Amino acid sequence: MRYRREDENGDYTFGQGDNSFLVNSPETVRQAILTRLELWQGEWFLNTKEGTPYQQSVVGKQQADIASLAIRDRISGTPGVRSILSFASTFDGDTRRLTFTATVDTIYGKINLTYPEV
């Protein structure tokens, strides 16, 4: 598995040869998951069905378990993911912000996620 590396601002890196890529590592799958979570369903004009269903299942008057299921499904569908070992989400009603942590078993080893990243 090969994935273009992102810098601390979330921009793809270029001009560093092979160092511009993550290859066959847990971090490769971690970045793939985070990138998939950043794409909202309907945002990509070439495939409007692709993306995380934030408007459909997460934001607004949705039940917390529906939102968690949508996010878990998006994580599970990422290439390189074997299973989700643990998942916990929290919704802050004051800020209307959903955060979650997950431990994911990938084909290269375990990773821990916090989303959004702080």
N, C-alpha and C positions, 0 to 999 in steps of 0.2 A: 504494500500500500504506500502510495506516494502522495504527499499533500504539500502545497506551497505554504511555507512558513509565514506567519503574521508577526509584525513587530508589536511593541507595547501599545500602539495606538489602534491596532486592528487592521493595519494596512499590509498588503502582501509585500514580501521582500523580493528584491530583484538585484542582479549584478553580483551575486556572491557565489556563483557556480552551484555546486551541490549543497552548499550551506543555505541556499534559498529554499530548501525542501526538508520536510520531515519524512523519514522513510522507516516503515516497519517498526513502529514504536508505539507504546501506549499514548504518548503525546500526539501522535498522528491521528489516532481515533478520537482523542479528546478534542482536538481542534475541529475535526469533521463534525462532531456532535454540536459544538458551540456554533459553528457556521450554519448548520442546519436549523438550529434554534433561532438564529438571527433573521432567517428568511421567513417573512409572513406569507401565509397562503394568499395567493392572488397577486403577489408583488412581482413575480417574474413573468414577463409578457409572453415568453415562449411556452410556458406551462403554468396556467393560473391555478391548477389543482395542487401544484407542488408548494410546500411550505408548512410552517407551523400554524395551525388554525386558531390564532389568537383571537381574532374578531368573532369567529364562529363558536369557540369553545372555552376561551379563557377570560377575556375581558367582559365587562358588563355584569349582568345579573345571572352569572353562571354558578352552578354548584361547585364547590371546591374539588370534589372527587372527579367531576367531569374535566375540569382544567388539568388536574394531575394526570388523569388517564391520557389526555391529548399529548401532554409533554412526555410521558413515559413511552407512548407509542412512537413519537418522533425520535426519541433516543434509541429505542429498540430497532428502528428501521435503518439506523446508520450502519454502513458497511464496517465490518470489523468488530461490532458489538455482539458478544455472546449472550449476555444477560444483565439485567439490573439486579444487583445484590441488595441494595437498600435505596430507599427513596423517601424523602420527607419534604413537604412543602408547607409554607406559611403565607397567609394572606394578611396584610396589614390594612385594615379598613380605613384608617386615617389617611394613609398615603395612597391607598388603592394599588398596592404593589404586591405581586406574587413573587416569592423567592423559593428556591428549592436547593437541596443538596442531594447528591446521589453518589453511590459507589457502583461502578460499572465494571464488569468482567469483559475484557476485550481479548482478541486473539493474541495480543502481545503482553497481556498482564492487566492488573487492576488499576483503575483510575478513580480519583475523587473529583466531583464537580460541585461547584457552587455557582448558581445562576440567579440573577446576573452577578458577574464577577465584581468584587469590591476592590 
